[in-house]
Amino acid sequence: EQSRDYFGPEEVSAYAPWGAVLHPSDAALSEAAWQNGLRAGIPFSHEHRFRGRAGGASWFLSKAAPVRDEEGRIIHWFGASMNVEAQRRTITELEEEKDIRDRMVFALSHDIRNPLAVIDAGAQVLLKAPASPDLTRTFLGQIAANVQRANRMIVDLLDANRLRAGDIISLKFKDVELVALLKDTIAALNTIHGEVFRYAGPAELFGRWAPEEIRRIVENLGVNAVKYGDPSRGVEVSLSLSSNEEAVIIRVHNFGSWILEVDRARIFHLFHRTKDSLAGDRRGWGIGLTLVQGLTAAHGGSVEVASSPEEGTAFSVLLPRDQAF
């Protein structure tokens, strides 16, 4: 029945020869492998593409073995072909995921060495010679800041793995004035990336959220916007109310590189990075958008992405104002 669905009833009923269904690019190798099996009298096993009645082509594994009489002479061959397109696709995806994971480990090991180097340098200076109170405070401040930076990296990685395991991140909800929180996050991003980010929206807006996780959502989206967009055209972080005023929408929009439709379906998957980002020299962990989606879901919200060459890329995060799941 599966053969009829793929090849069509006419091909199956006529037991069509390979030439009628083999992909032209695979014909020569398939014929050579088959002739080698015939000459040597050994089992045949080969993967090649068969064309279906719908016009596409899928990978099949064809196997055949000789059947011999009592004197060892081959009297006929028995064989079958099995569609292995799904298996090959799975193997390819697993190989791609492994490659992305390896890149992430490299990026993580590189990134976490930076705060550790600052911590080590500051500690060595304080250990080697007495320092003035002001200098001591400066070095201790640098050490504390970089301990927090390294800790945030570890927390991000642990939370991403919790999400991969299907867990929901536990949040601490508070009454929050969201505009002040967004402006503070934007100011921190501008300190790092230059005056790239701007705010658009109301002067104040109150609700009940987990403020640190809101900050992490905006930071991850903001870093992505700078990394993959056109910083010269700026990044807008806007805030608005939903039509029923029971939720807020945080939108992070940038111009520049846009996200292909093939990537949009998997962009929130852990370790997934777009084809453009993998082809370029932009280092990343592949967990930022996974965290955005997971932290948004922990608020009972949702996140959507819209992207085109003309309009750039916009991530819209919808968060209920007064309920937490």
C-alpha positions as CSV (number, residue, x, y, z in Angstrom):
1,E,0.0,0.0,0.0
2,Q,2.8,2.4,0.8
3,S,4.5,1.6,-2.6
4,R,1.2,2.4,-4.4
5,D,1.0,5.7,-2.5
6,Y,4.5,6.7,-3.4
7,F,5.0,5.4,-6.9
8,G,1.5,5.1,-8.1
9,P,-0.6,2.0,-8.9
10,E,0.7,1.7,-12.5
11,E,4.4,1.5,-11.5
12,V,3.7,-1.0,-8.7
13,S,1.5,-3.3,-10.8
14,A,4.0,-3.3,-13.6
15,Y,7.0,-3.9,-11.2
16,A,8.7,-1.0,-13.0
17,P,12.5,-1.4,-13.6
18,W,14.9,0.9,-11.8
19,G,15.3,3.1,-14.9
20,A,11.7,4.2,-14.6
21,V,12.0,5.5,-11.0
22,L,15.7,6.0,-10.2
23,H,16.9,9.6,-9.8
24,P,19.2,10.3,-12.8
25,S,22.1,11.4,-10.6
26,D,22.0,8.0,-8.8
27,A,21.6,5.7,-11.8
28,A,25.2,5.0,-12.7
29,L,26.4,4.2,-9.1
30,S,23.3,2.1,-8.5
31,E,23.8,0.1,-11.7
32,A,27.5,-0.4,-10.9
33,A,26.8,-1.7,-7.4
34,W,24.1,-4.1,-8.7
35,Q,26.3,-5.5,-11.4
36,N,29.1,-6.0,-8.9
37,G,26.7,-8.1,-6.7
38,L,25.6,-10.1,-9.7
39,R,29.1,-10.9,-10.9
40,A,30.3,-11.8,-7.4
41,G,27.1,-13.5,-6.2
42,I,27.2,-11.5,-3.0
43,P,24.3,-9.6,-1.3
44,F,23.5,-6.2,-2.6
45,S,22.8,-3.1,-0.4
46,H,22.7,0.4,-1.7
47,E,21.0,3.7,-0.9
48,H,19.6,5.8,-3.8
49,R,16.7,8.1,-4.6
50,F,13.5,7.0,-6.3
51,R,11.2,9.4,-7.9
52,G,7.6,9.3,-6.8
53,R,4.4,10.0,-8.7
54,A,4.2,13.5,-7.0
55,G,7.4,14.5,-8.8
56,G,9.7,14.6,-5.8
57,A,12.4,12.1,-4.9
58,S,13.1,10.2,-1.6
59,W,16.0,8.1,-0.4
60,F,15.4,4.3,-0.4
61,L,17.6,1.5,0.9
62,S,17.6,-1.4,-1.6
63,K,18.8,-4.8,-0.6
64,A,18.9,-8.1,-2.5
65,A,20.4,-11.5,-1.8
66,P,20.9,-14.5,-4.1
67,V,18.9,-17.7,-3.6
68,R,20.9,-20.8,-4.4
69,D,20.1,-24.5,-5.2
70,E,21.5,-27.5,-3.5
71,E,24.7,-27.3,-5.6
72,G,25.3,-23.6,-4.8
73,R,24.1,-22.2,-8.1
74,I,22.2,-19.0,-8.0
75,I,18.7,-19.6,-9.2
76,H,17.2,-16.2,-8.5
77,W,17.5,-13.1,-6.4
78,F,15.2,-11.9,-3.7
79,G,15.2,-8.2,-2.7
80,A,13.2,-5.2,-1.4
81,S,13.5,-1.5,-1.1
82,M,12.6,0.6,2.0
83,N,12.0,4.3,2.2
84,V,14.6,5.8,4.5
85,E,14.0,9.4,3.8
86,A,12.9,10.1,7.4
87,Q,15.8,8.2,8.9
88,R,18.3,10.2,6.8
89,R,16.7,13.4,7.7
90,T,16.8,12.6,11.4
91,I,20.5,11.6,11.1
92,T,21.2,14.9,9.3
93,E,19.4,16.9,12.0
94,L,21.3,15.1,14.8
95,E,24.6,15.8,13.1
96,E,23.7,19.4,12.7
97,E,22.6,19.6,16.3
98,K,25.9,18.0,17.4
99,D,27.9,20.5,15.3
100,I,25.9,23.4,16.8
101,R,26.4,22.0,20.3
102,D,30.1,21.8,19.7
103,R,30.1,25.4,18.5
104,M,28.2,26.4,21.7
105,V,30.7,24.6,24.0
106,F,33.5,26.5,22.2
107,A,31.7,29.8,22.5
108,L,30.8,29.2,26.2
109,S,34.4,28.2,27.1
110,H,35.7,31.3,25.4
111,D,33.1,33.7,26.9
112,I,33.4,32.4,30.5
113,R,37.1,32.8,30.4
114,N,36.7,36.6,30.1
115,P,35.2,37.2,33.5
116,L,37.4,34.6,35.1
117,A,40.5,36.4,33.7
118,V,39.3,39.7,35.2
119,I,38.7,38.0,38.6
120,D,42.1,36.3,38.5
121,A,43.9,39.5,37.6
122,G,42.2,41.5,40.3
123,A,42.9,38.8,42.9
124,Q,46.5,38.5,41.9
125,V,47.1,42.3,42.3
126,L,45.5,42.3,45.8
127,L,47.5,39.3,46.9
128,K,50.9,40.6,45.7
129,A,51.0,43.9,47.4
130,P,49.1,46.1,49.8
131,A,46.8,48.5,48.0
132,S,45.1,51.7,49.0
133,P,41.5,51.5,50.2
134,D,40.2,53.1,47.0
135,L,42.2,50.8,44.7
136,T,41.1,47.8,46.8
137,R,37.5,48.8,46.4
138,T,38.0,49.2,42.6
139,F,39.4,45.7,42.3
140,L,36.8,44.1,44.6
141,G,34.1,45.8,42.5
142,Q,35.5,44.4,39.3
143,I,35.8,41.0,40.9
144,A,32.2,41.1,42.2
145,A,30.8,42.3,38.8
146,N,32.6,39.5,36.9
147,V,31.5,36.9,39.4
148,Q,27.9,38.0,38.7
149,R,28.6,38.0,34.9
150,A,29.9,34.4,35.1
151,N,27.0,33.4,37.3
152,R,24.5,34.8,34.8
153,M,26.1,32.6,32.0
154,I,25.8,29.5,34.2
155,V,22.2,30.3,35.1
156,D,21.3,30.8,31.5
157,L,22.8,27.5,30.6
158,L,21.0,25.7,33.5
159,D,17.7,27.3,32.6
160,A,18.0,26.4,29.0
161,N,18.6,22.7,29.9
162,R,15.7,22.8,32.3
163,L,13.5,24.0,29.4
164,R,14.9,21.3,27.1
165,A,13.9,18.7,29.8
166,G,10.3,20.1,29.7
167,D,10.5,21.9,33.0
168,I,8.9,25.3,33.7
169,I,11.2,27.9,35.2
170,S,10.1,29.1,38.6
171,L,9.6,32.8,38.9
172,K,9.3,35.4,41.7
173,F,6.5,37.8,40.8
174,K,6.3,41.4,42.1
175,D,4.4,44.5,41.4
176,V,6.4,46.2,38.7
177,E,6.4,49.6,36.9
178,L,7.4,48.1,33.5
179,V,8.5,51.3,31.8
180,A,11.2,52.1,34.4
181,L,12.4,48.5,34.1
182,L,12.6,48.6,30.3
183,K,14.4,52.0,30.3
184,D,16.9,50.7,32.8
185,T,17.6,47.6,30.7
186,I,17.9,49.8,27.6
187,A,20.4,52.1,29.4
188,A,22.5,49.0,30.3
189,L,22.4,47.8,26.7
190,N,23.4,51.2,25.4
191,T,26.4,51.3,27.8
192,I,27.7,48.1,26.1
193,H,26.6,48.6,22.5
194,G,26.6,52.4,22.1
195,E,23.5,54.5,21.8
196,V,21.7,52.0,19.6
197,F,18.5,51.3,21.6
198,R,15.5,53.6,22.0
199,Y,12.3,53.3,23.8
200,A,8.8,53.9,22.5
201,G,5.6,53.6,24.5
202,P,3.7,55.0,27.5
203,A,5.3,57.0,30.4
204,E,4.4,54.3,32.9
205,L,2.6,50.9,33.0
206,F,2.0,48.7,36.1
207,G,1.5,45.0,36.4
208,R,2.7,41.9,38.2
209,W,5.7,40.2,36.6
210,A,9.2,38.7,37.5
211,P,11.4,41.7,36.9
212,E,14.7,39.9,36.5
213,E,13.3,37.6,34.0
214,I,11.7,40.5,32.0
215,R,15.2,42.0,32.0
216,R,16.7,38.7,30.7
217,I,14.1,38.5,27.9
218,V,14.8,42.1,26.7
219,E,18.6,41.6,27.0
220,N,18.6,38.5,24.9
221,L,16.4,40.0,22.2
222,G,18.4,43.2,22.3
223,V,21.8,41.4,21.9
224,N,20.3,39.4,19.0
225,A,19.1,42.6,17.4
226,V,22.5,44.2,17.5
227,K,24.3,41.0,16.5
228,Y,22.2,40.2,13.4
229,G,20.7,43.6,12.5
230,D,22.0,46.9,11.3
231,P,23.0,48.9,14.4
232,S,23.3,52.1,12.4
233,R,19.5,52.1,12.0
234,G,19.0,51.5,15.7
235,V,16.9,49.0,17.7
236,E,13.5,50.0,19.0
237,V,12.1,48.5,22.2
238,S,8.4,49.4,22.3
239,L,5.7,48.8,24.8
240,S,1.9,48.7,24.3
241,L,-1.3,47.2,25.8
242,S,-3.3,44.4,24.2
243,S,-6.7,45.3,22.9
244,N,-8.4,44.2,26.1
245,E,-5.7,45.8,28.2
246,E,-5.2,42.6,30.1
247,A,-1.7,42.0,28.7
248,V,1.3,44.0,27.5
249,I,3.3,43.6,24.3
250,I,7.0,44.2,24.4
251,R,8.3,44.5,20.9
252,V,12.0,44.5,19.9
253,H,12.5,45.6,16.3
254,N,15.7,45.9,14.2
255,F,16.5,46.4,10.5
256,G,19.2,44.5,8.6
257,S,19.4,40.7,8.2
258,W,16.1,39.0,8.1
259,I,15.2,35.5,9.2
260,L,14.4,32.9,6.5
261,E,11.1,31.1,6.8
262,V,12.9,27.8,7.1
263,D,14.6,29.1,10.2
264,R,11.6,30.7,11.8
265,A,10.0,27.3,12.5
266,R,12.9,26.2,14.6
267,I,14.4,29.4,15.9
268,F,13.3,28.9,19.5
269,H,14.8,25.4,19.6
270,L,17.8,24.9,22.0
271,F,21.1,25.2,20.2
272,H,19.5,26.1,16.9
273,R,21.1,28.9,15.0
274,T,20.0,30.3,11.6
275,K,21.9,29.3,8.4
276,D,23.1,32.9,8.0
277,S,24.6,33.0,11.5
278,L,26.3,29.7,11.1
279,A,27.8,30.8,7.7
280,G,29.1,34.0,9.2
281,D,31.6,34.7,12.0
282,R,29.0,35.6,14.7
283,R,29.8,33.4,17.8
284,G,26.8,32.4,19.9
285,W,25.5,29.7,22.2
286,G,22.2,29.1,20.5
287,I,20.2,29.3,23.8
288,G,19.1,33.0,23.9
289,L,15.7,32.6,22.1
290,T,15.0,29.3,23.9
291,L,15.3,31.3,27.1
292,V,13.1,34.1,25.7
293,Q,10.4,31.6,24.9
294,G,10.7,29.7,28.2
295,L,10.7,32.8,30.4
296,T,7.7,34.2,28.5
297,A,5.8,30.9,28.9
298,A,6.6,30.9,32.6
299,H,4.7,34.3,32.7
300,G,1.8,32.6,30.9
301,G,2.6,34.6,27.8
302,S,3.7,33.9,24.2
303,V,6.3,35.2,21.7
304,E,6.1,35.7,18.0
305,V,8.5,36.7,15.3
306,A,7.9,38.6,12.1
307,S,10.7,39.1,9.6
308,S,11.1,40.4,6.0
309,P,13.8,42.1,3.9
310,E,11.7,45.3,3.8
311,E,10.6,45.5,7.5
312,G,13.5,43.8,9.3
313,T,12.9,41.6,12.3
314,A,10.5,42.1,15.2
315,F,10.0,39.8,18.2
316,S,6.7,40.5,20.0
317,V,6.4,39.2,23.6
318,L,2.9,39.1,25.0
319,L,2.7,39.0,28.8
320,P,-0.5,38.9,31.0
321,R,-0.5,41.9,33.4
322,D,-1.8,40.4,36.6
323,Q,-1.8,36.6,36.3
324,A,1.1,34.2,36.7
325,F,1.1,30.5,35.7
